[in-house]
C-alpha cells in the first residue's frame, strides 16, 4: 500500500539503515478536498447543493449547524448578511 501511495506522489520515503521512513507530501486539507470532490462527483453528479441537502436531511441538524451553514454560504457568495431566526 505504501508503494502505491508513493507512486501516486502522496508520500515519500528515505532509508535509514534497513528501515524506510515515510512522510506525507500532501496536506490533510488537500486530501480531504480531493476525496470530497470525488465523492460529490460520484454520488451526487457534482451537485454540491445535493450533497449539503443530503447531509442536513440525513442527520438531525441543530440550529447552530444551520446558522453556521448560512454564515458560510453568505461569506462564500460575498455577502455577510445577517439571518434572523424564524
C-alpha positions as CSV (number, residue, x, y, z in Angstrom):
1,X,0.0,0.0,0.0
2,X,2.8,2.4,0.8
3,X,4.5,1.8,-2.5
4,X,1.2,2.6,-4.3
5,X,0.9,5.9,-2.4
6,X,4.4,6.7,-3.2
7,X,3.8,6.1,-6.9
8,X,0.8,8.5,-6.7
9,X,3.1,11.1,-5.2
10,X,1.3,11.4,-1.9
11,X,4.1,10.1,0.3
12,X,7.9,9.8,0.0
13,X,10.4,7.8,1.9
14,X,14.1,7.8,2.9
15,X,16.2,4.9,4.1
16,X,17.8,4.8,7.5
17,X,19.7,1.6,7.7
18,X,17.2,-1.1,7.0
19,X,14.2,1.0,7.7
20,X,12.1,3.2,5.4
21,X,11.0,6.4,7.0
22,X,7.8,7.8,5.2
23,X,6.5,11.3,5.2
24,X,3.4,12.9,3.6
25,X,3.8,15.1,0.6
26,X,0.3,16.4,0.6
27,X,-1.6,18.1,3.5
28,X,-4.7,16.8,5.1
29,X,-6.8,19.7,3.7
30,X,-5.8,18.8,0.1
31,X,-6.6,15.1,0.6
32,X,-9.9,15.9,2.2
33,X,-10.8,18.4,-0.7
34,X,-9.9,15.8,-3.3
35,X,-11.8,12.9,-1.7
36,X,-14.9,15.0,-1.1
37,X,-14.8,16.2,-4.7
38,X,-14.7,12.7,-5.9
39,X,-17.4,11.6,-3.6
40,X,-19.6,14.6,-4.7
41,X,-19.0,13.7,-8.4
42,X,-19.7,10.0,-7.9
43,X,-22.7,10.1,-5.7
44,X,-24.3,13.5,-6.5
45,X,-23.2,14.1,-10.1
46,X,-21.1,17.0,-9.0
47,X,-24.1,18.8,-7.4
48,X,-22.8,20.4,-4.2
49,X,-26.3,21.5,-3.1
50,X,-27.5,17.9,-3.3
51,X,-24.6,16.8,-1.1
52,X,-25.3,19.5,1.5
53,X,-29.0,18.8,1.4
54,X,-28.3,15.1,2.0
55,X,-26.0,15.9,4.9
56,X,-28.5,18.3,6.5
57,X,-31.5,16.0,6.0
58,X,-29.7,12.8,6.9
59,X,-28.8,14.0,10.4
60,X,-30.6,16.0,13.0
61,X,-29.0,19.4,12.1
62,X,-29.0,21.6,15.1
63,X,-30.0,25.3,14.8
64,X,-26.3,26.2,15.4
65,X,-25.3,24.0,12.5
66,X,-27.9,25.6,10.2
67,X,-26.7,29.1,11.3
68,X,-23.1,28.2,10.6
69,X,-24.0,26.9,7.1
70,X,-25.9,30.1,6.4
71,X,-22.9,32.1,7.5
72,X,-20.5,30.1,5.4
73,X,-22.8,30.5,2.3
74,X,-23.1,34.2,2.9
75,X,-19.3,34.6,3.1
76,X,-18.9,32.4,0.0
77,X,-21.4,34.5,-2.0
78,X,-19.7,37.7,-1.0
79,X,-22.4,39.0,1.3
80,X,-22.1,38.9,5.1
81,X,-25.8,39.3,5.5
82,X,-27.5,38.7,8.8
83,X,-30.1,35.9,9.1
84,X,-32.9,36.3,11.5
85,X,-34.1,33.2,13.4
86,X,-37.5,32.1,12.2
